[in-house]
Amino acid sequence: SKFTLSQAMTVDKHTKNRLTLEALKDEIAEKKRMASDTTWNTVIEQHGQAPLTFELRQRQVLRGHYSKVYAMQWSRDSSRIVSASQDGKLIVWHALSGLKNCAIPLRSSWMMTCAYSPEA
């Protein structure tokens, strides 16, 4: 079968685009390899422990939800906390005292996350 000039140019463009795509894939793979030059497990093996260690201590237990808490978020100024629970409530807490500022009942108990507005 014979190709017309237009068909031959289309095949040539397709081949050129395929080669460009393969080159871009290789470039992306190389950049990923360079960015992830090690893993956390490798660092721990080399140093015997995690290089940044810290100790978490429980300061206060906030009581108010009747079911599993799925998410919480600190306000921008760290003065309040909002928590979302499987009990269908969002609770806003005063962070220093641990007291509830308000409890917001929701229409559904399928609350999986919560957040503060960046402006607030």
MDTraj code that builds the backbone (N, CA, C; nanometers):
import mdtraj as md
import numpy as np

residues = "SER LYS PHE THR LEU SER GLN ALA MET THR VAL ASP LYS HIS THR LYS ASN ARG LEU THR LEU GLU ALA LEU LYS ASP GLU ILE ALA GLU LYS LYS ARG MET ALA SER ASP THR THR TRP ASN THR VAL ILE GLU GLN HIS GLY GLN ALA PRO LEU THR PHE GLU LEU ARG GLN ARG GLN VAL LEU ARG GLY HIS TYR SER LYS VAL TYR ALA MET GLN TRP SER ARG ASP SER SER ARG ILE VAL SER ALA SER GLN ASP GLY LYS LEU ILE VAL TRP HIS ALA LEU SER GLY LEU LYS ASN CYS ALA ILE PRO LEU ARG SER SER TRP MET MET THR CYS ALA TYR SER PRO GLU ALA".split()
xyz = np.array([
    [0.0842, -0.1180, 0.0000],
    [0.0000, 0.0000, 0.0000],
    [0.0880, 0.1235, 0.0000],
    [0.0418, 0.2234, -0.0680],
    [0.1177, 0.3470, -0.0780],
    [0.0578, 0.4508, 0.0138],
    [0.1463, 0.5291, 0.0763],
    [0.1033, 0.6393, 0.1626],
    [0.1011, 0.7671, 0.0816],
    [0.0052, 0.8484, 0.1121],
    [0.0085, 0.9816, 0.0531],
    [0.1084, 1.0636, 0.1327],
    [0.1438, 1.1784, 0.0831],
    [0.2394, 1.2652, 0.1521],
    [0.1844, 1.3061, 0.2883],
    [0.0575, 1.3344, 0.2963],
    [-0.0063, 1.3735, 0.4224],
    [-0.0011, 1.2594, 0.5234],
    [-0.0275, 1.1374, 0.4784],
    [-0.0224, 1.0214, 0.5674],
    [0.1200, 0.9954, 0.6148],
    [0.2156, 1.0091, 0.5256],
    [0.3551, 0.9894, 0.5628],
    [0.3991, 1.0929, 0.6652],
    [0.3541, 1.2166, 0.6511],
    [0.3892, 1.3219, 0.7474],
    [0.3255, 1.2921, 0.8830],
    [0.2026, 1.2396, 0.8818],
    [0.1345, 1.2053, 1.0060],
    [0.2077, 1.0920, 1.0773],
    [0.2503, 0.9908, 1.0047],
    [0.3250, 0.8801, 1.0626],
    [0.4569, 0.9308, 1.1191],
    [0.5231, 1.0193, 1.0452],
    [0.6497, 1.0766, 1.0901],
    [0.6293, 1.1581, 1.2184],
    [0.5235, 1.2386, 1.2246],
    [0.4928, 1.3167, 1.3457],
    [0.4647, 1.2233, 1.4634],
    [0.3908, 1.1177, 1.4360],
    [0.3577, 1.0212, 1.5409],
    [0.4847, 0.9565, 1.5963],
    [0.5727, 0.9156, 1.5100],
    [0.6989, 0.8547, 1.5519],
    [0.7822, 0.9543, 1.6317],
    [0.7897, 1.0776, 1.5831],
    [0.8650, 1.1821, 1.6531],
    [0.8048, 1.2085, 1.7910],
    [0.6732, 1.2156, 1.7979],
    [0.6060, 1.2385, 1.9275],
    [0.6284, 1.1219, 2.0234],
    [0.6288, 0.9998, 1.9709],
    [0.6526, 0.8825, 2.0545],
    [0.7944, 0.8864, 2.1129],
    [0.8919, 0.9246, 2.0317],
    [1.0293, 0.9357, 2.0796],
    [1.0426, 1.0458, 2.1843],
    [0.9747, 1.1577, 2.1626],
    [0.9756, 1.2669, 2.2603],
    [0.9129, 1.2205, 2.3914],
    [0.8021, 1.1478, 2.3815],
    [0.7351, 1.0959, 2.5003],
    [0.8260, 1.0015, 2.5777],
    [0.8935, 0.9122, 2.5100],
    [0.9848, 0.8188, 2.5767],
    [1.0995, 0.8949, 2.6446],
    [1.1514, 0.9980, 2.5778],
    [1.2588, 1.0779, 2.6376],
    [1.2093, 1.1484, 2.7631],
    [1.0863, 1.2016, 2.7600],
    [1.0289, 1.2674, 2.8775],
    [1.0066, 1.1682, 2.9915],
    [0.9601, 1.0474, 2.9585],
    [0.9427, 0.9445, 3.0617],
    [1.0755, 0.9121, 3.1290],
    [1.1804, 0.8987, 3.0470],
    [1.3134, 0.8708, 3.1022],
    [1.3610, 0.9852, 3.1910],
    [1.3348, 1.1085, 3.1487],
    [1.3759, 1.2257, 3.2270],
    [1.3019, 1.2298, 3.3610],
    [1.1732, 1.2002, 3.3586],
    [1.0946, 1.1982, 3.4821],
    [1.1446, 1.0886, 3.5756],
    [1.1709, 0.9705, 3.5198],
    [1.2203, 0.8603, 3.6024],
    [1.3537, 0.8966, 3.6668],
    [1.4414, 0.9624, 3.5925],
    [1.5715, 1.0035, 3.6470],
    [1.5545, 1.1073, 3.7574],
    [1.4654, 1.2047, 3.7372],
    [1.4425, 1.3064, 3.8405],
    [1.3830, 1.2435, 3.9659],
    [1.2925, 1.1461, 3.9498],
    [1.2375, 1.0759, 4.0655],
    [1.3471, 0.9994, 4.1390],
    [1.4341, 0.9338, 4.0628],
    [1.5434, 0.8583, 4.1237],
    [1.6365, 0.9511, 4.2004],
    [1.6653, 1.0677, 4.1445],
    [1.7541, 1.1636, 4.2106],
    [1.6891, 1.2205, 4.3376],
    [1.5574, 1.2412, 4.3332],
    [1.4874, 1.2993, 4.4488],
    [1.4732, 1.1978, 4.5621],
    [1.4617, 1.0717, 4.5279],
    [1.4462, 0.9697, 4.6317],
    [1.5721, 0.8843, 4.6377],
    [1.6796, 0.9471, 4.6785],
    [1.8082, 0.8792, 4.6788],
    [1.8224, 0.7787, 4.7926],
    [1.7320, 0.7842, 4.8898],
    [1.7370, 0.6877, 4.9988],
    [1.5971, 0.6678, 5.0541],
    [1.5842, 0.5706, 5.1400],
    [1.4566, 0.5463, 5.2065],
    [1.4755, 0.5651, 5.3563],
    [1.3662, 0.5805, 5.4267],
    [1.3723, 0.5983, 5.5716],
    [1.4356, 0.4764, 5.6378],
    [1.4015, 0.3575, 5.5891],
    [1.4589, 0.2348, 5.6464],
    [1.6104, 0.2298, 5.6278],
    [1.6598, 0.2765, 5.5133],
    [1.8039, 0.2792, 5.4896],
    [1.8732, 0.3739, 5.5874],
    [1.8134, 0.4901, 5.6114],
    [1.8709, 0.5860, 5.7066],
    [1.8777, 0.5247, 5.8459],
    [1.7712, 0.4580, 5.8876],
    [1.7684, 0.3948, 6.0201],
    [1.8743, 0.2847, 6.0295],
    [1.8887, 0.2050, 5.9232],
    [1.9909, 0.1004, 5.9235],
    [2.1314, 0.1589, 5.9345],
    [2.1572, 0.2685, 5.8641],
    [2.2906, 0.3296, 5.8650],
    [2.3238, 0.3939, 5.9989],
    [2.2246, 0.4529, 6.0642],
    [2.2493, 0.5269, 6.1879],
    [2.2108, 0.4500, 6.3138],
    [2.1453, 0.3392, 6.2979],
    [2.1052, 0.2608, 6.4135],
    [1.9747, 0.3070, 6.4751],
    [1.9324, 0.4260, 6.4410],
    [1.8047, 0.4793, 6.4890],
    [1.7635, 0.5939, 6.3984],
    [1.6437, 0.6405, 6.4162],
    [1.5974, 0.7550, 6.3375],
    [1.6764, 0.8789, 6.3806],
    [1.7260, 0.9583, 6.2854],
    [1.8090, 1.0728, 6.3219],
    [1.7337, 1.1817, 6.3985],
    [1.6059, 1.1960, 6.3743],
    [1.5262, 1.2955, 6.4447],
    [1.4320, 1.2219, 6.5393],
    [1.4680, 1.2176, 6.6639],
    [1.3812, 1.1504, 6.7596],
    [1.3158, 1.2543, 6.8488],
    [1.1985, 1.2261, 6.8906],
    [1.1274, 1.3135, 6.9817],
    [1.0367, 1.2277, 7.0675],
    [0.9975, 1.2834, 7.1769],
    [0.9151, 1.2097, 7.2707],
    [0.7796, 1.2784, 7.2817],
    [0.6742, 1.2040, 7.2568],
    [0.5395, 1.2576, 7.2696],
    [0.4883, 1.2309, 7.4107],
    [0.4280, 1.3324, 7.4683],
    [0.3681, 1.3161, 7.6003],
    [0.2241, 1.3633, 7.5955],
    [0.1387, 1.2903, 7.6605],
    [-0.0008, 1.3288, 7.6675],
    [-0.0157, 1.4433, 7.7658],
    [-0.0723, 1.5514, 7.7222],
    [-0.0917, 1.6688, 7.8083],
    [-0.2309, 1.6714, 7.8701],
    [-0.3294, 1.6392, 7.7888],
    [-0.4663, 1.6492, 7.8353],
    [-0.5545, 1.5622, 7.7476],
    [-0.6602, 1.5068, 7.8047],
    [-0.7577, 1.4296, 7.7295],
    [-0.8815, 1.5167, 7.7140],
    [-0.9220, 1.5372, 7.5898],
    [-1.0423, 1.6159, 7.5627],
    [-1.1603, 1.5186, 7.5554],
    [-1.2546, 1.5340, 7.6451],
    [-1.3684, 1.4432, 7.6515],
    [-1.4933, 1.5134, 7.6003],
    [-1.5661, 1.4458, 7.5125],
    [-1.6887, 1.5041, 7.4610],
    [-1.7489, 1.4235, 7.3480],
    [-1.6689, 1.3527, 7.2736],
    [-1.7214, 1.2687, 7.1669],
    [-1.7633, 1.1342, 7.2240],
    [-1.8668, 1.0754, 7.1631],
    [-1.9164, 0.9460, 7.2087],
    [-1.8760, 0.8325, 7.1162],
    [-1.7955, 0.8638, 7.0170],
    [-1.7512, 0.7620, 6.9232],
    [-1.6114, 0.7975, 6.8746],
    [-1.5609, 0.7209, 6.7807],
    [-1.4248, 0.7368, 6.7303],
    [-1.4044, 0.8740, 6.6660],
    [-1.2946, 0.9397, 6.7003],
    [-1.2581, 1.0673, 6.6391],
    [-1.1769, 1.0363, 6.5136],
    [-1.2245, 1.0880, 6.4005],
    [-1.1580, 1.0618, 6.2735],
    [-1.0539, 1.1667, 6.2376],
    [-1.0766, 1.2904, 6.2798],
    [-0.9848, 1.3965, 6.2376],
    [-0.9876, 1.5102, 6.3373],
    [-0.8780, 1.5864, 6.3393],
    [-0.8726, 1.7090, 6.4184],
    [-0.7807, 1.8064, 6.3482],
    [-0.7994, 1.9342, 6.3763],
    [-0.7199, 2.0386, 6.3128],
    [-0.7015, 2.1536, 6.4107],
    [-0.5808, 2.2050, 6.4180],
    [-0.5517, 2.3233, 6.4989],
    [-0.5886, 2.4476, 6.4202],
    [-0.6360, 2.5506, 6.4892],
    [-0.6594, 2.6787, 6.4230],
    [-0.5246, 2.7416, 6.3915],
    [-0.5258, 2.8421, 6.3054],
    [-0.4016, 2.9062, 6.2629],
    [-0.3241, 2.9638, 6.3808],
    [-0.3945, 3.0218, 6.4788],
    [-0.3262, 3.0818, 6.5945],
    [-0.3066, 2.9826, 6.7098],
    [-0.3411, 2.8569, 6.6872],
    [-0.3251, 2.7476, 6.7853],
    [-0.4062, 2.7678, 6.9125],
    [-0.5073, 2.8520, 6.9094],
    [-0.5893, 2.8736, 7.0287],
    [-0.7096, 2.7802, 7.0342],
    [-0.7457, 2.7207, 6.9190],
    [-0.8624, 2.6325, 6.9136],
    [-0.8278, 2.5060, 6.8368],
    [-0.9074, 2.4032, 6.8633],
    [-0.8972, 2.2755, 6.7920],
    [-1.0383, 2.2391, 6.7488],
    [-1.0514, 2.1860, 6.6287],
    [-1.1798, 2.1313, 6.5863],
    [-1.1587, 1.9811, 6.5659],
    [-1.2578, 1.9018, 6.6103],
    [-1.2486, 1.7566, 6.5949],
    [-1.3766, 1.7051, 6.5307],
    [-1.3607, 1.6025, 6.4476],
    [-1.4731, 1.5389, 6.3791],
    [-1.4813, 1.3943, 6.4252],
    [-1.6028, 1.3521, 6.4575],
    [-1.6193, 1.2188, 6.5127],
    [-1.7267, 1.1401, 6.4395],
    [-1.7204, 1.0105, 6.4591],
    [-1.8192, 0.9189, 6.4044],
    [-1.9552, 0.9364, 6.4728],
    [-1.9588, 1.0108, 6.5841],
    [-2.0864, 1.0340, 6.6524],
    [-2.1698, 1.1424, 6.5847],
    [-2.1195, 1.2002, 6.4744],
    [-2.1960, 1.2991, 6.4003],
    [-2.1823, 1.4396, 6.4541],
    [-2.0752, 1.4686, 6.5255],
    [-2.0557, 1.6024, 6.5812],
    [-1.9186, 1.6557, 6.5453],
    [-1.9148, 1.7864, 6.5218],
    [-1.7898, 1.8614, 6.5175],
    [-1.7831, 1.9360, 6.6495],
    [-1.6712, 1.9292, 6.7168],
    [-1.6558, 2.0023, 6.8421],
    [-1.5378, 2.0968, 6.8274],
    [-1.5622, 2.2227, 6.8658],
    [-1.4557, 2.3227, 6.8681],
    [-1.4126, 2.3375, 7.0130],
    [-1.2819, 2.3197, 7.0357],
    [-1.2257, 2.3200, 7.1706],
    [-1.1380, 2.4423, 7.1919],
    [-1.1347, 2.4928, 7.3145],
    [-1.0349, 2.5922, 7.3541],
    [-0.9096, 2.5117, 7.3866],
    [-0.8018, 2.5361, 7.3123],
    [-0.6842, 2.4491, 7.3196],
    [-0.6156, 2.4509, 7.4558],
    [-0.6063, 2.5654, 7.5209],
    [-0.5343, 2.5731, 7.6483],
    [-0.6129, 2.5138, 7.7642],
    [-0.7422, 2.5421, 7.7702],
    [-0.8214, 2.4937, 7.8833],
    [-0.8788, 2.3544, 7.8586],
    [-0.8961, 2.3158, 7.7318],
    [-0.9575, 2.1873, 7.7011],
    [-1.1085, 2.1904, 7.7078],
    [-1.1665, 2.3071, 7.7272],
    [-1.3123, 2.3186, 7.7334],
    [-1.3715, 2.3294, 7.5934],
    [-1.4967, 2.2838, 7.5789],
    [-1.5645, 2.2929, 7.4506],
    [-1.6105, 2.4363, 7.4277],
    [-1.5794, 2.4922, 7.3113],
    [-1.6368, 2.6210, 7.2720],
    [-1.7765, 2.5995, 7.2178],
    [-1.7906, 2.4986, 7.1308],
    [-1.9238, 2.4645, 7.0797],
    [-1.9207, 2.3251, 7.0190],
    [-2.0366, 2.2629, 7.0171],
    [-2.0551, 2.1334, 6.9528],
    [-2.1556, 2.1531, 6.8408],
    [-2.1216, 2.1082, 6.7236],
    [-2.2051, 2.1278, 6.6055],
    [-2.2590, 1.9917, 6.5609],
    [-2.3900, 1.9667, 6.5806],
    [-2.4471, 1.8401, 6.5336],
    [-2.4583, 1.8422, 6.3809],
    [-2.4293, 1.7310, 6.3200],
    [-2.4333, 1.7205, 6.1745],
    [-2.5468, 1.6304, 6.1308],
    [-2.5881, 1.6439, 6.0073],
    [-2.6975, 1.5614, 5.9551],
    [-2.6564, 1.4157, 5.9378],
    [-2.5266, 1.3951, 5.9192],
    [-2.4760, 1.2603, 5.8950],
    [-2.3634, 1.2290, 5.9921],
    [-2.3525, 1.1033, 6.0290],
    [-2.2421, 1.0647, 6.1167],
    [-2.1178, 1.0272, 6.0360],
    [-2.1236, 1.0371, 5.9050],
    [-2.0107, 1.0016, 5.8187],
    [-1.9171, 1.1200, 5.7994],
    [-1.8708, 1.1751, 5.9087],
    [-1.7762, 1.2859, 5.9039],
    [-1.6362, 1.2269, 5.9086],
    [-1.5598, 1.2437, 5.8029],
    [-1.4277, 1.1822, 5.7940],
    [-1.3136, 1.2828, 5.8116],
    [-1.3424, 1.4127, 5.8020],
    [-1.2365, 1.5113, 5.8138],
    [-1.2943, 1.6446, 5.8573],
    [-1.2069, 1.7353, 5.8945],
    [-1.2474, 1.8690, 5.9323],
    [-1.1290, 1.9620, 5.9082],
    [-1.1567, 2.0922, 5.9002],
    [-1.0485, 2.1886, 5.8763],
    [-1.0966, 2.3275, 5.9137],
    [-1.0013, 2.4133, 5.9416],
    [-1.0300, 2.5542, 5.9607],
    [-1.0083, 2.6270, 5.8294],
    [-1.0843, 2.7311, 5.8091],
    [-1.0625, 2.8171, 5.6929],
    [-0.9321, 2.8923, 5.7127],
    [-0.8500, 2.9081, 5.6097],
    [-0.7240, 2.9818, 5.6242],
    [-0.7457, 3.1260, 5.6695],
    [-0.8613, 3.1840, 5.6398],
    [-0.8883, 3.3221, 5.6788],
    [-0.9264, 3.3339, 5.8266],
    [-0.9736, 3.2249, 5.8851],
    [-1.0224, 3.2326, 6.0234],
    [-0.9168, 3.1879, 6.1221],
])
top = md.Topology()
chain = top.add_chain()
for i, resn in enumerate(residues, 1):
    res = top.add_residue(resn, chain, resSeq=i)
    for name in ("N", "CA", "C"):
        top.add_atom(name, md.element.get_by_symbol(name[0]), res)
traj = md.Trajectory(xyz[None], top)
